[in-house]
Amino acid sequence: MANDRIRQWLRERIGVDPCALGEDAIDRAINRRLHETGLSPEAYYSTLQAGSDERQALIESVIVPETWFFRERGAFAALTEWALSRWEHIERFRVLSLPCSSGEEAYSIAIALKEAGWKRGQVEIHGIDISERSIEKARRGVYRSNSIREDFHHRERYLHPRSHEFEIDHELKSWVDFRQANLFGDPEPVKSGWYDVIFCRNLMIYLNENARRRAIDRLERWIKPDGLLLMGAVELLSSITDRFEPVGSNWPSAYRRTRSVEASKAAAPSPSAPPPHSLLNTRTESAKTRNSNFRYIEPTRGESQLTGSMDVQTDTLIQAQRLANEGNLGEALEIVSRLITVEPRPRAAAFYLRGVIEQALDHPRLAEESYRKTLFLDPAHEGALAQLALLRERGGDGPGAARLRKRLTRTPQTQGEPS
Ligand SMILES: C[S@@+](CC[C@H](N)C(=O)[O-])C[C@H]1O[C@@H](n2cnc3c(N)ncnc32)[C@H](O)[C@@H]1O
């Protein structure tokens, strides 16, 4: 059937996992394109094969561009710690945000580095996304309040109010280069061994297993041997690959390439130099010398995300996340469950992590319960919506899964945000 071939084309092109996004969501997108073009499925498939603009239109109708400034801010703390620990050795610090969606993540990287004392010429930030519409928006640098869900230090310096919108500071805009490209594109969209840090957050969750592996292959090639890979809060790499290992920073989804015994011997630091991943020690020293007042991490909506704030509960949650990343699921579950019972204010992030672990341990009913609690605390929690929809679908509740996916694909654009 032509519809199957169109779905297959999408799978090959962007690796989308119909279960994560919703088989319905993909069919709806295809039907919308068929309706708008007035083509039969067969003619439409031929058009795709011919390499027309319709390829991009179909992709645009399937992607989930949800993003905001300093989303999962602990990742930005890990970035600046890493950058500070290397600033003496690196002439030009190169960071990739892929996928960058409409640019909030890449601009947050620029703000974090600037606040940490880096100068424009010392930093190279690239933002890449498959969506032309999102890249245009990123280049324009004009946002609605929906993109500003977290407060951050010196916000007024970087986002200037303009009627009902906010415009990125002109100078900051020049810190980031945006480009439309497919992570899976051929030729590859970026150079090998180029980046000190890669942000690849909140994409894997939508990919099928094969695509995740292909993505990891590429990230491994593009990052420098001692580079830092930052994933989304609960994107556990241990279940996909052993070629990246947790770094041991305050951000639990921070990884570096796994060193073989030989490589680690060869790369062993001299006794006087700090090991490259001992973030906390080196940060203290470098932060003092670069910018002693640096502090962009402020108290945040503690219930919505894992954060970089250093209260005991957050530490415990991070510890549980790290254990889960390392494959110690039983221990991680015990810690996060205990945390939930002692926390004065329950947090969505804790319930979500518990759900992820329970699901990995093959306890779908318990996981479902945890995801429902996550959504009670944070009704827009993307991960919980996606995972719960998947569990509902597997349990035979198609309409329930569809309702959840509708919430998941409710993007800023569909809420009245300009595209
Ligand atoms: C949920 S957003 C994540 C944005 C940002 N990293 C964040 O965490 O806020 C997912 C983005 O992935 C992009 N995307 C999906 N498949 C892609 C691919 N194959 N190559 C590049 N970008 C892709 C989509 O266009 C969308 O903007």
The ligand as a MOL file (V3000), in Angstrom:
LIG
                    3D

  0  0  0     0  0            999 V3000
M  V30 BEGIN CTAB
M  V30 COUNTS 27 29 0 0 0
M  V30 BEGIN ATOM
M  V30 1 C 11.6060 18.3120 20.9000 0
M  V30 2 S 12.6800 19.2260 19.8210 0 CHG=1
M  V30 3 C 14.1330 19.3200 20.8150 0
M  V30 4 C 14.7940 20.6710 20.7300 0
M  V30 5 C 15.8870 20.9190 21.7770 0
M  V30 6 N 17.0260 20.0390 21.5880 0
M  V30 7 C 15.3600 20.7840 23.1760 0
M  V30 8 O 15.6850 19.8030 23.8550 0
M  V30 9 O 14.6190 21.6540 23.6070 0 CHG=-1
M  V30 10 C 13.0290 17.9660 18.6090 0
M  V30 11 C 13.5790 18.5470 17.2960 0
M  V30 12 O 14.2080 17.4900 16.5740 0
M  V30 13 C 14.1840 17.8710 15.2060 0
M  V30 14 N 14.5180 16.6930 14.3980 0
M  V30 15 C 13.7860 15.5530 14.2720 0
M  V30 16 N 14.4240 14.6900 13.4690 0
M  V30 17 C 15.5850 15.2820 13.0820 0
M  V30 18 C 16.6670 14.8910 12.2450 0
M  V30 19 N 16.6800 13.7070 11.6420 0
M  V30 20 N 17.6950 15.7540 12.0630 0
M  V30 21 C 17.6820 16.9640 12.6640 0
M  V30 22 N 16.6790 17.4050 13.4550 0
M  V30 23 C 15.6500 16.5680 13.6760 0
M  V30 24 C 12.7870 18.3960 15.0450 0
M  V30 25 O 12.6620 19.2190 13.9140 0
M  V30 26 C 12.5690 19.1530 16.3580 0
M  V30 27 O 12.8410 20.5150 16.1780 0
M  V30 END ATOM
M  V30 BEGIN BOND
M  V30 1 1 1 2
M  V30 2 1 2 3
M  V30 3 1 2 10
M  V30 4 1 3 4
M  V30 5 1 4 5
M  V30 6 1 5 6
M  V30 7 1 5 7
M  V30 8 2 7 8
M  V30 9 1 7 9
M  V30 10 1 10 11
M  V30 11 1 11 12
M  V30 12 1 11 26
M  V30 13 1 12 13
M  V30 14 1 13 14
M  V30 15 1 13 24
M  V30 16 1 14 15
M  V30 17 1 14 23
M  V30 18 2 15 16
M  V30 19 1 16 17
M  V30 20 1 17 18
M  V30 21 2 17 23
M  V30 22 1 18 19
M  V30 23 2 18 20
M  V30 24 1 20 21
M  V30 25 2 21 22
M  V30 26 1 22 23
M  V30 27 1 24 25
M  V30 28 1 24 26
M  V30 29 1 26 27
M  V30 END BOND
M  V30 END CTAB
M  END
